[in-house]
């Protein structure tokens, strides 16, 4: 879901923020593309194999389909596909080497996979979206708690309720 967040009437439109709420994968890469050396703090070493001539076609199809599925959440042809997650770059060479091979393979077979991939900074993504001159819906309400599973609520993490954050910190410290 992409929209323009109008956070306050006091400061006017110059404080509006283009916002995107991530899909089911949140900000992490889907499982078969996590090539970090340290997979998960509660799991054994990473079970995902490196990209090779034996699995590249299967992985390319999974990646292209994932991007196409995610594109339904976007109003433009620019799809933000985060590559990585918490603690994923302890072996950056492995992460980039595997993704480089997949990107090269998919980009050399664009007619087959229907996507073009490139590394990008967030600023590049936002610039590309801005240049499409797309009108996005506006949202002017506040955001409240964020949760990433049934037992983890990140209250105060992504909210503008600064008084609530202060009171929560104060209560937690007593």
N, C-alpha and C positions, 0 to 999 in steps of 0.2 A: 504494500500500500504506500503510494507516494502522495504527498500533499504539502501544502505550505502551511506552516504553523504560525498563527498570529498569537503570540504569547501575551501581549499586553496592549491595552488601548492607550495607556499613558504615553508610550514612546512612539506610537505610529507604525506605519508600514515598513520603515527602514529597519525594524527589528524582526521582520518576518524571516522564517527559516525554512528552506526547502528540506523536507524530512522524508525518510523512508523507513518503514518498519519491516524488518527482515522476515523472511518466511520461516518455515519449520526448522531449517538448519541454523537459524539465528546467524551469528557471525562466523561460524566454523565451516570448514570444508567438509563435504560428505565423506563418510568412512573410507571408501576405497582410495581416496586421494590424500589421505593423511600419511605422509611419508616421513614424519618426524622420527627421530631416533628414540625419543621418549614419548611413548604413545599416550599413556594415561597414568595418573599417579596411583590408580588402583588396579592396573592391569599389567600383564607381562609385556615384554618387548613388542613392538609394533608388528602385527600380523600381516600388514599390507605389503605385498611383494613390490619390488622395483618394477618400473615399466621396462618391458623387453619386447623383442619381436614376437614372442609367444603370447603376450597378453595385450599388446597395444591396441589392436582393433577392438577388442571387448571393452577396454577402458575408455577408448575414444567414444564409443557408442554410449556408454554410461554417462560420460561427461557431457557430451552434446545433448543427450536427452534431458539431463538434469538442468542444463542451461535453458533449453526450450521450455521445460516445465516451469522454471522460475520466471521466464519472460512474461507469464500471465500476470505477475504481480507488478509489472512495469507498464507505463504509458508510452515509452519510446522504445526504440530498438537497442538502446544501451542498457545492458544488464550488468548489474554489479554482482560479481561472483567472488566472495572473499576466499582467499587462498591461505589457509592456515587456521590457527586457533591459539588458545593460551598455550604457551610453552612449546610451540611447534618449530621453532627455528634454532633449536640446539644443534641441529645438523642441517644448516641452510643449504649446503651443497647438495645433499640428497633431495631435499624438498624441491629446489629449483631444477636440478638435473632431470628429475622425473617429470615435472610439469613442462619443462622445455621440450622434452621429447613428445609429450602428448600434444602440446600446442602446435609444434611443427607438423606433426602428423595430421591433425585436424585441419589446420590451415592449408595444407597441401591437398586436402580432399574436401574442400568446402561444399562442393556440389552434393557430395554424399551425406555430409553431416549437417549442413544448413546453418552453420555458425562460423564466425570469425573471432579468434581469441587474440588478446594482447594484454600485456602487463600494463597496469595503469595506476597512477596515484588517485586518491579520492578527488583531488582538484581537477584531474583530467576527466574523470567521470562526470563531475558536476558541470564542468565547462561543456562537455559534449551534450549533456541533457539540456543545458541552458540554450545552446545554439539551435536546438530543435524548435524553439519558440512554442513549446507545448504549454497549455493552460492546465494547471493542477487544481484540484479542489482545495478549499481552505478549511482549516480547523482552528477553532479558537478556545477550546476548553483545555483544562489542565490534564496532565498525565499523572497517574498515580502508580501504584506498585507494579514492578516488573517481576515476573517469576519465570524460571527456566525449567522447572519440574514441579512435582506435586508438593515438595517440602521446602523449596528455596524461594523465598520472597525477598527481593532486593529493594525494600522500601527506602526511599530517599536517594537511591542511586541515580535514577533518571526522572527526577521530578523538579519542578520549580518551587515547591512548597518549602522555602527556606526556613520558615518558623517551625514547621513540623520536623524537619531534619535536626534543627537545633534542640528541640524538646526531646526528640528520640535519643540523641547523643547524651543529653543531660540525664535522662532517665536511665540509660544503659550504664552510665558511670557511677550511679549512686548505689 
